[in-house]
């Protein structure tokens, strides 16, 4: 085997490849359930606030802060769990049992965590410390404000960004279309994967490895030709030997649809 007579640094090779590429501009609408790893084509704004209401940040009791001092006893008039809405209104001398994430009842302006209370008889709760207005309350719009960017153009859609899309009522998203990839492999030992594997016949796992790496529609051109102009990316592979069957002649960009 003859050694390579000259090489170029990897950054230079990468620059040559990148300079020859063009960005994908085609877009498509897909369900957010299929959007993991895709790239947002446009900014997506929130049409609502998240959360859409003030909510309890602790398990405990919704109260009027002015009613709660050390040793104060209030009457518990009901409870509200996550996903529920209390239909009444809290008045002086009352409290409501509340779960983390539940909407704040009308009339309440603070939440006292359950660890700072103790039972004081039927429907009565004694408080061990004073309360302050707005304590232990998650404010409306604290996570995402009205009109806020949920994702920006060019963002890779991660699970957290997809969750934000779902929280703001989006069920689909416009993304950049994935490029297609063609692999032009040389060598008469290369076969299609549908061929019968015999003792002297090599498997073609390299093609599937390429497809998995790129995560895009994939065409193996071994034994044939890539369709002219059908792909945004072409990968030409051959061995490291200088054999007659594996040499790749000069290929003009127009020959492979670039």
MOLINCOR-V561265 format. One record per pair of residues at least 24 apart in sequence whose ideal C-beta (glycine too) atoms are under 6 Angstrom apart, sorted by the first residue. I is the first residue (numbers start at 1). J is the second residue. D is the distance in Angstrom with one decimal. If there is no record, write none. Layout:
I & J & D
I & J & D
This chain:
2 & 242 & 5.7
24 & 176 & 5.1
24 & 179 & 5.6
26 & 177 & 4.0
27 & 174 & 5.3
27 & 176 & 5.9
28 & 177 & 5.2
29 & 172 & 5.1
29 & 174 & 5.3
30 & 175 & 6.0
31 & 172 & 5.4
32 & 162 & 5.2
32 & 165 & 5.1
32 & 173 & 5.6
35 & 157 & 4.6
35 & 162 & 5.6
35 & 173 & 5.4
38 & 157 & 5.1
38 & 175 & 4.1
39 & 156 & 5.8
39 & 175 & 5.9
39 & 176 & 4.6
40 & 151 & 4.6
40 & 155 & 4.7
41 & 174 & 4.5
41 & 175 & 5.5
41 & 176 & 5.2
42 & 153 & 5.6
42 & 174 & 5.7
43 & 149 & 5.6
43 & 152 & 5.4
43 & 153 & 5.5
44 & 150 & 4.7
44 & 151 & 4.9
45 & 147 & 5.5
46 & 144 & 5.0
46 & 148 & 5.0
46 & 150 & 5.3
46 & 168 & 4.3
49 & 140 & 5.6
49 & 141 & 3.5
49 & 146 & 5.2
50 & 143 & 4.5
50 & 144 & 3.9
50 & 167 & 5.0
53 & 103 & 4.5
53 & 140 & 5.5
54 & 104 & 4.4
54 & 137 & 5.5
54 & 139 & 5.9
54 & 140 & 5.2
55 & 101 & 5.5
55 & 103 & 5.7
55 & 138 & 4.7
56 & 98 & 4.6
56 & 100 & 5.7
56 & 102 & 5.2
56 & 111 & 4.8
57 & 136 & 4.7
57 & 138 & 4.7
58 & 111 & 5.4
58 & 113 & 4.3
58 & 136 & 4.4
59 & 99 & 5.6
59 & 100 & 5.3
59 & 114 & 5.3
60 & 111 & 5.3
60 & 112 & 5.0
60 & 113 & 4.2
60 & 114 & 4.4
61 & 95 & 4.3
61 & 97 & 5.9
61 & 112 & 5.1
62 & 96 & 4.5
62 & 98 & 4.6
62 & 105 & 5.3
62 & 108 & 3.8
62 & 111 & 5.6
63 & 95 & 4.8
63 & 110 & 5.5
63 & 112 & 5.8
63 & 131 & 5.8
65 & 109 & 5.5
65 & 110 & 4.2
65 & 131 & 4.4
65 & 132 & 5.7
65 & 133 & 4.6
68 & 127 & 5.0
68 & 130 & 5.9
68 & 131 & 3.8
69 & 130 & 5.2
70 & 129 & 5.7
72 & 127 & 5.0
73 & 120 & 4.9
73 & 124 & 5.5
73 & 126 & 4.9
74 & 125 & 5.6
75 & 123 & 5.8
76 & 123 & 5.0
76 & 125 & 5.3
95 & 125 & 5.7
109 & 133 & 4.9
110 & 135 & 4.8
111 & 136 & 3.9
111 & 137 & 5.9
178 & 216 & 4.6
179 & 216 & 5.7
179 & 232 & 3.5
179 & 233 & 5.3
180 & 216 & 6.0
180 & 217 & 4.5
180 & 231 & 4.8
181 & 214 & 4.9
181 & 216 & 5.2
181 & 218 & 5.5
181 & 233 & 4.7
182 & 219 & 4.9
182 & 221 & 5.6
182 & 226 & 3.8
182 & 231 & 4.3
182 & 234 & 5.1
183 & 210 & 5.4
183 & 220 & 5.8
183 & 235 & 4.7
184 & 221 & 5.0
184 & 226 & 6.0
184 & 236 & 4.6
185 & 222 & 4.6
185 & 237 & 4.9
186 & 238 & 4.3
186 & 246 & 4.9
186 & 248 & 5.8
187 & 245 & 5.5
187 & 246 & 4.8
188 & 245 & 5.2
190 & 222 & 4.3
228 & 257 & 4.8
229 & 257 & 3.5
